[in-house]
Amino acid sequence: MSSTSTRKILAFSLCVNALVVAGMLRTIQVRGGWGYLQSRFAGARERRGVDLDAANYAHRESLFELLPKPRNRIVFAGDSLTQGGEWAEFYPGALNRGIGGDTSTGMMKRIRTITALNPRAVFLMIGSNDLYNLGLSPRQTIENIRAAVAEIHRAAPRAPIYLESNLPTWDVRKNIHGRAVNEGLRSLADGKTVVYVDLYRAFLEGDILSPKLTSDGGHLNGDGYLLWKRSIDPYMSQILQ
């Protein structure tokens, strides 16, 4: 390549870069100049310091405290798996009381937001975060769930509670913990006022959560939620008849 061609390419590149820089400076000027830049950097620093899971938990919990307390509704309670379900669209009138990152300990601390509803029925799925978030054993998880069941029945003695099994994931340790919790849930159920709902096997492919039902190995996609709905439809039919 000749020196003339090289100079032309360099000149063209400099012109393009100059136009890009000029455009950026113009945008900054229009949006407030130096003050705008300072606010952007400050916002980035603040966002880096925020625990997004804790913020989501606080937002959801405060919302549940302030929302009206409609009685005699079907309530879905749990962690991010429950929060992600569009239960009111699947079952008109159902209430979603799921909070991402919740644990069986957290559920007990906020149980009043569920008991205050005097629910018609409760579908409870909790415990999948207990191992990594709190280091709880399956036995400790089950004791928390036992206490939650007792509190719900004190407020709504006629409301059936459906203990939904923990789901499989792509994490071996979580699956071992989850299967042990599921056995404990089965032992809590009497088949009448407390019903065990075994979802685990329906979501398996081999030994893990089916890749068709998830995008990240732990949470559900649309197909996963539709399978969940189909799995509990028979129980919903009993409640609504």
C-alpha positions in Angstrom: 0.0 0.0 0.0 1.4 3.4 -1.0 2.1 6.2 1.5 -0.6 8.3 -0.2 -3.2 5.6 0.4 -2.2 5.2 4.0 -2.5 8.9 4.6 -6.0 8.9 3.0 -7.1 6.0 5.2 -5.7 7.7 8.3 -7.4 11.0 7.4 -10.7 9.2 6.8 -10.4 7.4 10.2 -9.6 10.7 12.0 -12.7 12.3 10.4 -14.9 9.5 11.5 -13.6 9.6 15.0 -13.9 13.3 15.2 -17.6 13.0 14.1 -18.3 10.4 16.7 -16.6 12.5 19.5 -18.5 15.6 18.3 -21.8 13.6 18.4 -21.1 12.4 22.0 -20.2 15.9 23.1 -23.3 17.3 21.6 -25.4 14.6 23.3 -23.8 15.4 26.7 -24.3 19.1 26.1 -28.0 18.6 25.3 -28.5 16.5 28.3 -27.0 18.9 30.8 -23.2 19.0 30.2 -20.9 18.3 33.1 -23.7 18.0 35.6 -25.2 15.2 33.5 -21.9 13.3 33.4 -21.5 13.6 37.2 -25.0 12.3 37.8 -24.4 9.3 35.5 -21.2 8.3 37.2 -22.7 8.8 40.6 -25.7 6.6 39.6 -23.3 3.9 38.4 -21.5 3.9 41.7 -24.8 3.7 43.6 -26.0 0.8 41.5 -22.8 -1.1 42.0 -23.4 -0.9 45.8 -27.0 -2.1 45.7 -27.9 -5.6 46.6 -30.6 -6.2 44.0 -32.0 -9.3 45.6 -32.4 -7.5 48.9 -33.9 -4.5 47.2 -36.5 -6.7 45.4 -37.3 -8.4 48.7 -37.9 -5.1 50.4 -40.0 -3.8 47.6 -42.2 -6.9 47.4 -42.6 -7.2 51.2 -43.5 -3.6 51.6 -46.0 -3.9 48.8 -47.7 -6.9 50.3 -48.0 -5.0 53.6 -49.7 -2.0 51.9 -52.0 -3.8 49.3 -55.6 -4.4 50.1 -56.3 -7.7 51.9 -58.9 -9.5 49.8 -60.2 -12.5 51.6 -61.0 -16.0 50.4 -58.5 -16.0 47.5 -56.2 -18.7 46.3 -52.7 -17.6 47.2 -49.4 -18.7 45.7 -46.5 -18.2 48.1 -42.8 -18.8 47.6 -39.6 -17.5 46.1 -38.5 -16.3 42.6 -40.1 -19.4 41.0 -43.5 -18.4 42.4 -42.9 -14.7 41.8 -42.2 -15.4 38.1 -45.6 -17.1 37.5 -48.6 -15.1 36.1 -50.9 -16.9 38.4 -53.8 -14.3 38.1 -53.8 -14.9 34.4 -53.8 -18.7 34.8 -56.4 -18.5 37.6 -58.3 -15.2 37.7 -58.4 -13.9 41.2 -55.4 -15.7 42.4 -52.8 -13.7 44.4 -49.0 -14.0 43.9 -47.0 -13.7 47.1 -43.7 -14.9 45.8 -40.5 -13.0 46.5 -37.2 -13.7 44.6 -34.5 -15.0 46.9 -36.9 -15.9 49.7 -36.2 -18.8 52.1 -38.3 -20.8 54.5 -36.9 -18.6 57.3 -38.0 -15.5 55.3 -41.4 -17.0 54.7 -42.0 -17.4 58.4 -41.0 -13.8 59.0 -43.5 -12.5 56.5 -46.2 -15.1 57.1 -48.6 -12.4 58.4 -48.9 -11.1 54.8 -50.4 -14.4 53.9 -52.5 -15.2 57.0 -54.0 -11.7 56.8 -55.7 -12.7 53.6 -57.7 -15.6 55.3 -57.0 -17.5 52.1 -59.3 -20.0 50.4 -56.2 -22.2 49.6 -52.5 -21.8 49.6 -49.9 -23.2 47.1 -46.6 -23.0 48.8 -43.2 -23.7 47.2 -40.2 -22.7 49.3 -36.8 -24.0 50.3 -34.7 -23.9 47.1 -32.6 -21.0 48.4 -32.2 -22.4 51.9 -28.9 -24.2 51.3 -26.9 -21.5 49.6 -28.5 -18.4 51.2 -28.7 -19.6 54.8 -26.8 -23.0 54.9 -29.9 -24.7 56.3 -30.2 -28.5 56.4 -33.3 -30.2 54.9 -34.5 -30.8 58.4 -34.3 -27.1 59.3 -36.2 -26.2 56.1 -38.9 -28.7 57.0 -39.3 -27.3 60.5 -39.8 -23.8 59.1 -42.4 -25.0 56.6 -44.1 -27.0 59.4 -44.4 -23.7 61.4 -45.7 -21.8 58.3 -48.4 -24.4 57.8 -49.4 -24.1 61.4 -49.7 -20.3 61.2 -51.7 -20.5 58.0 -54.1 -23.0 59.5 -54.6 -20.8 62.6 -55.8 -18.0 60.4 -57.7 -20.1 57.9 -58.4 -23.6 59.5 -60.5 -24.7 56.5 -58.0 -23.7 53.8 -56.1 -26.6 52.2 -52.4 -26.0 51.9 -50.7 -27.5 48.8 -47.0 -28.2 49.5 -45.4 -28.1 46.1 -42.1 -30.0 45.9 -38.9 -28.2 45.2 -38.0 -28.4 41.6 -34.8 -29.9 40.1 -32.0 -27.6 38.9 -28.7 -28.0 37.1 -26.9 -27.8 40.5 -26.2 -31.3 42.0 -26.0 -30.0 45.6 -29.3 -28.1 45.4 -30.9 -31.2 43.9 -29.7 -33.4 46.8 -31.0 -30.8 49.3 -34.3 -30.4 47.3 -35.0 -34.1 47.2 -34.5 -34.4 51.0 -36.8 -31.5 51.5 -39.4 -33.1 49.3 -39.4 -36.2 51.4 -40.0 -34.1 54.4 -42.8 -32.3 52.7 -44.4 -35.6 51.9 -44.3 -36.6 55.5 -46.0 -33.3 56.5 -49.0 -34.0 54.3 -52.2 -35.7 55.5 -53.8 -35.7 52.1 -56.7 -33.5 53.2 -55.8 -30.2 54.8 -52.2 -30.5 53.8 -51.5 -32.0 50.3 -48.2 -32.9 48.9 -47.8 -31.9 45.2 -45.0 -33.8 43.5 -43.7 -31.7 40.7 -40.1 -32.8 40.8 -40.4 -35.8 38.4 -42.4 -33.9 35.8 -39.5 -31.4 35.4 -36.7 -33.9 35.1 -34.7 -34.8 32.1 -32.2 -37.4 33.2 -31.1 -36.1 36.6 -31.5 -32.4 36.1 -34.1 -29.8 35.2 -35.1 -30.2 31.6 -33.2 -27.7 29.4 -36.5 -27.2 27.5 -38.1 -25.7 30.6 -35.4 -23.2 31.7 -33.0 -20.6 30.4 -30.5 -20.6 33.3 -30.8 -24.0 34.9 -32.7 -22.8 37.9 -35.6 -20.7 36.8 -38.5 -21.5 34.5 -39.3 -20.3 31.0 -42.8 -20.1 29.6 -43.0 -23.9 28.9 -41.9 -24.5 32.5 -44.8 -22.4 33.9 -47.3 -24.0 31.5 -46.2 -27.5 32.7 -46.5 -26.3 36.4 -50.0 -25.0 35.6 -51.0 -28.3 34.0 -49.6 -30.2 36.9 -51.8 -28.4 39.5 -54.9 -28.0 37.4 -56.5 -31.1 39.0 -56.1 -29.5 42.5 -57.5 -26.2 41.3 -60.5 -28.0 39.9 -61.1 -29.5 43.4 -60.8 -26.1 45.0 -63.1 -24.3 42.5 -65.9 -26.9 42.3 
